[in-house]
Amino acid sequence: MDDCIFCKIVKGEIPSFKVFEDDKILAFEDINPISEGHTLIIPKRHAQNLYEIQGEDLIAIHLASQKVAQAIKKAMKICKRPTIINYLSDNEPDDQEELLSLVSNSDASLVIRASKGTIPTSLEGKLQIIEDLLEMANEADIPNERLFADPSIVHIGSGMGQRHLLNSYECVKVIKDLVQPPLNTIAWIANVSSGLPKTVRKPLEATFLSYMAGAGLDAAMVDVLDKNIRRTLYLIKSFRDEIIFTKTEMT
């Protein structure tokens, strides 16, 4: 499609740093990497969403994911900056011991996600999973300072969306107030607006980011190219006295 940014990347109309490519998929580094080596894998044939991807393309993506993951694993040894691995949950990945060993024997940080196949609807359920994963990571000699707890954000339009979001806020707050040594927190902010019209997605994400920051959120996965998000990040850092506020940055 002419207005699809990924189609333009596939055609070479927009530059990218290619990691891997074959006749069906393209893997390239994210322009806004969460950590060094953050890679996106897309089908070369246009698809609006997961439901529209052709079966053969989906298979190709999974096979390429394995190749890219193996390459990233080898590259971690020479990364100049520590990486962040996303994620360890109650039932993912299949080989949890291998993942924990990889993180333990490197300078990488690890996201531990409050998920057990499905995301718990209660605060207690989320905290129990994070507690179990924290114990597992600590037993693998991964200190809290290299761990990021993810309360698992769901979109506000889902059946229990609003209750989930409130529990996510409370989950971050409890972790920041009670866990010692301190445990980092992180959230995938864009999940909150999934499925909503484009006109409301970014303002909603910016507002939700500010809301979660009030609970003490340490890090977030966001679209830093969006002006709403950039302004919100700037204000959060100003309110936390991490930078000096100037009105010119808001114009």
C-alpha positions as CSV (number, residue, x, y, z in Angstrom):
1,M,0.0,0.0,0.0
2,D,1.2,3.5,-0.8
3,D,0.6,4.9,2.6
4,C,2.0,2.0,4.6
5,I,5.4,2.8,6.2
6,F,6.4,-0.8,6.3
7,C,5.7,-1.3,2.6
8,K,7.9,1.7,2.0
9,I,10.7,0.1,4.1
10,V,10.4,-3.1,2.1
11,K,10.6,-1.2,-1.2
12,G,13.6,0.7,0.0
13,E,11.8,4.1,-0.1
14,I,12.5,4.6,3.6
15,P,16.0,3.6,4.8
16,S,16.5,0.9,7.4
17,F,19.3,-1.1,8.9
18,K,18.6,-4.7,7.7
19,V,19.3,-7.6,10.0
20,F,17.9,-10.4,7.9
21,E,16.0,-10.7,4.7
22,D,14.6,-13.4,2.4
23,D,11.9,-13.6,-0.3
24,K,9.0,-13.4,2.3
25,I,10.2,-11.3,5.3
26,L,12.4,-8.4,6.3
27,A,14.0,-8.0,9.7
28,F,15.4,-4.6,10.6
29,E,16.4,-2.6,13.6
30,D,13.7,-0.5,15.3
31,I,14.1,3.2,14.8
32,N,13.1,3.7,18.5
33,P,14.8,0.7,20.1
34,I,13.8,-0.3,23.6
35,S,17.4,-1.6,23.9
36,E,20.4,-2.2,21.7
37,G,19.5,-4.7,19.0
38,H,15.7,-4.3,19.1
39,T,14.6,-5.9,15.9
40,L,11.3,-5.9,14.0
41,I,10.3,-8.7,11.6
42,I,7.6,-8.0,9.0
43,P,6.2,-9.8,6.0
44,K,7.0,-8.3,2.6
45,R,3.4,-8.8,1.5
46,H,1.2,-6.1,3.0
47,A,-1.2,-7.1,5.8
48,Q,-3.3,-4.7,8.0
49,N,-3.0,-6.9,11.1
50,L,-2.3,-10.5,12.3
51,Y,-5.6,-11.8,11.0
52,E,-4.8,-10.7,7.4
53,I,-1.3,-12.2,7.2
54,Q,-1.0,-15.2,4.8
55,G,-0.2,-18.5,6.5
56,E,3.0,-19.0,4.6
57,D,4.1,-15.5,5.6
58,L,3.3,-16.2,9.2
59,I,5.4,-19.4,9.1
60,A,8.3,-17.4,7.5
61,I,8.1,-14.8,10.3
62,H,8.4,-17.5,13.0
63,L,11.3,-19.2,11.3
64,A,13.1,-15.9,10.8
65,S,12.4,-15.0,14.5
66,Q,14.4,-18.0,15.6
67,K,17.3,-17.1,13.3
68,V,17.3,-13.5,14.5
69,A,17.0,-14.5,18.1
70,Q,20.0,-16.8,17.8
71,A,22.0,-14.0,16.1
72,I,21.0,-11.5,18.8
73,K,22.0,-14.0,21.5
74,K,25.5,-14.2,20.0
75,A,25.7,-10.5,19.6
76,M,24.9,-9.8,23.2
77,K,28.4,-10.7,24.1
78,I,29.8,-7.7,22.2
79,C,27.0,-5.2,22.8
80,K,28.4,-1.9,24.1
81,R,25.4,-1.2,26.2
82,P,23.3,-3.7,28.4
83,T,20.3,-5.2,26.6
84,I,16.8,-5.6,27.9
85,I,15.1,-9.0,27.2
86,N,11.4,-9.0,26.9
87,Y,10.0,-11.2,28.6
88,L,9.7,-13.9,31.2
89,S,6.2,-14.8,32.3
90,D,4.7,-17.7,34.2
91,N,4.5,-19.9,31.1
92,E,6.9,-18.2,28.6
93,P,9.3,-18.9,27.1
94,D,9.2,-22.7,27.0
95,D,12.8,-23.0,28.2
96,Q,12.8,-20.5,31.1
97,E,16.1,-21.9,32.5
98,E,18.0,-21.1,29.3
99,L,16.6,-17.5,29.3
100,L,17.5,-17.0,33.0
101,S,21.0,-18.4,32.4
102,L,21.5,-16.0,29.4
103,V,20.5,-13.0,31.5
104,S,22.5,-14.1,34.5
105,N,25.7,-14.6,32.5
106,S,25.5,-11.2,30.9
107,D,24.8,-7.6,31.8
108,A,21.3,-7.8,30.3
109,S,18.1,-6.8,32.2
110,L,15.0,-8.9,32.1
111,V,11.3,-8.0,31.9
112,I,9.1,-10.2,34.2
113,R,5.5,-10.1,33.0
114,A,2.4,-10.6,35.1
115,S,0.9,-13.2,32.7
116,K,0.0,-16.8,32.9
117,G,-1.3,-17.6,29.5
118,T,-4.0,-15.0,30.3
119,I,-3.6,-11.8,32.2
120,P,-5.0,-11.9,35.8
121,T,-7.9,-9.6,36.4
122,S,-7.1,-9.0,40.1
123,L,-4.3,-7.1,41.7
124,E,-3.5,-10.1,43.9
125,G,-3.2,-12.3,40.8
126,K,-0.7,-10.0,39.2
127,L,1.4,-9.5,42.3
128,Q,1.5,-13.3,42.9
129,I,2.9,-14.0,39.4
130,I,5.5,-11.2,39.7
131,E,6.5,-12.5,43.2
132,D,7.1,-16.0,41.8
133,L,9.1,-14.7,38.8
134,L,11.1,-12.5,41.0
135,E,12.0,-15.4,43.2
136,M,12.9,-17.4,40.1
137,A,15.2,-14.7,38.8
138,N,16.9,-14.1,42.1
139,E,17.6,-17.8,42.4
140,A,19.3,-17.5,39.0
141,D,21.5,-14.7,40.5
142,I,19.8,-11.9,38.7
143,P,19.5,-8.9,41.1
144,N,16.4,-6.7,41.4
145,E,18.3,-3.8,39.8
146,R,18.3,-5.7,36.5
147,L,14.7,-6.7,36.6
148,F,11.7,-4.8,35.3
149,A,8.2,-5.8,36.4
150,D,5.5,-5.5,33.8
151,P,1.9,-5.4,35.1
152,S,0.6,-6.4,31.7
153,I,-1.5,-3.6,30.2
154,V,-4.7,-4.5,28.2
155,H,-6.7,-2.2,26.0
156,I,-9.3,-0.1,27.7
157,G,-12.0,-1.3,25.3
158,S,-11.9,-4.9,26.5
159,G,-14.5,-6.3,28.7
160,M,-12.6,-5.8,31.9
161,G,-10.3,-3.2,30.5
162,Q,-10.8,-0.4,33.0
163,R,-10.5,-2.8,36.0
164,H,-7.3,-4.2,34.5
165,L,-5.8,-0.7,34.1
166,L,-6.6,0.2,37.7
167,N,-5.0,-3.0,38.9
168,S,-1.9,-2.2,36.8
169,Y,-1.6,1.2,38.4
170,E,-2.0,-0.4,41.9
171,C,0.4,-3.1,41.0
172,V,3.2,-0.6,40.1
173,K,2.5,1.3,43.3
174,V,2.7,-1.7,45.5
175,I,5.9,-2.8,43.9
176,K,7.5,0.6,44.4
177,D,6.3,0.9,48.0
178,L,7.0,-2.6,49.3
179,V,9.6,-4.5,47.3
180,Q,13.2,-4.4,48.7
181,P,15.7,-4.2,47.2
182,P,13.9,-1.9,44.8
183,L,12.4,-3.5,41.7
184,N,12.1,-1.5,38.4
185,T,8.7,-1.3,36.7
186,I,7.9,-1.0,33.0
187,A,4.7,-1.0,30.9
188,W,3.8,-1.3,27.2
189,I,1.8,1.9,27.0
190,A,0.4,1.5,23.5
191,N,-1.6,-1.6,24.5
192,V,-4.1,0.6,26.3
193,S,-5.4,2.0,23.0
194,S,-5.3,-1.1,20.8
195,G,-8.3,-1.3,18.5
196,L,-9.4,2.3,19.0
197,P,-9.6,5.0,16.2
198,K,-6.2,6.5,15.3
199,T,-7.5,10.0,16.3
200,V,-7.8,9.0,19.9
201,R,-5.0,6.5,20.3
202,K,-2.0,8.8,20.9
203,P,-3.8,11.3,23.2
204,L,-5.0,8.3,25.2
205,E,-1.6,6.8,25.4
206,A,0.0,10.1,26.6
207,T,-2.7,10.5,29.3
208,F,-2.2,6.9,30.4
209,L,1.5,7.3,30.5
210,S,1.1,10.3,32.8
211,Y,-1.3,8.3,35.0
212,M,1.1,5.4,35.4
213,A,4.0,7.8,36.1
214,G,2.0,8.9,39.1
215,A,2.3,5.3,40.5
216,G,6.1,5.5,40.1
217,L,6.5,3.8,36.8
218,D,10.3,3.6,35.9
219,A,10.2,2.9,32.2
220,A,7.8,2.6,29.3
221,M,7.6,1.3,25.8
222,V,6.2,4.2,23.8
223,D,6.2,5.9,20.4
224,V,8.7,8.7,21.0
225,L,8.1,10.2,17.6
226,D,4.6,11.2,18.6
227,K,4.4,14.8,19.9
228,N,1.8,14.0,22.6
229,I,4.1,11.3,24.0
230,R,7.2,13.5,23.8
231,R,5.5,16.3,25.7
232,T,4.2,14.0,28.3
233,L,7.7,12.5,28.8
234,Y,9.1,16.0,29.1
235,L,6.6,17.0,31.7
236,I,7.1,13.8,33.7
237,K,10.9,14.4,33.8
238,S,10.3,18.0,34.8
239,F,7.9,17.1,37.6
240,R,10.4,14.5,38.8
241,D,13.1,17.2,38.7
242,E,15.2,15.2,36.3
243,I,15.5,18.1,33.9
244,I,15.0,21.9,34.0
245,F,11.6,23.0,32.6
246,T,11.6,25.6,29.8
247,K,8.4,26.7,28.1
248,T,10.1,26.6,24.7
249,E,10.1,22.8,24.8
250,M,6.3,22.8,25.0
251,T,5.7,24.9,21.9
